[in-house]
Amino acid sequence: MSLPVLVLLVFVMRRAKGVVEMLVKAYIETRTEREQRATMVAMAQSLPNGGAAARFEEGRPAWLFRKDAADPAGHRAIATREAA
């Protein structure tokens, strides 16, 4: 192999590493968001007489999870992306 091909290979590998890191970061953020949302829904469902649970992002309410006392048992808590 000649020197220019080796230099090109180094740059290609660095670019591929950057793309893989970006994809892994996006996957981890998505997975974390999903787990946090599932935890909040489970917490709202466990409220015995209805109520609400809010999730805060950057010091401000971002998600509101509600459970009405009239909801049938096992009904999924309402999750909205509106400010609480």
Buried (B, 14 or more C-beta within 10 A) or exposed (E): EEEEEEEEEEEEEEEEEEEEEEEEEEEEEEEEEEEEBEEBBEBBBEBEEEBBBBBEEEEEEBBBBBBEEEBEEEEEBBBEEEEB
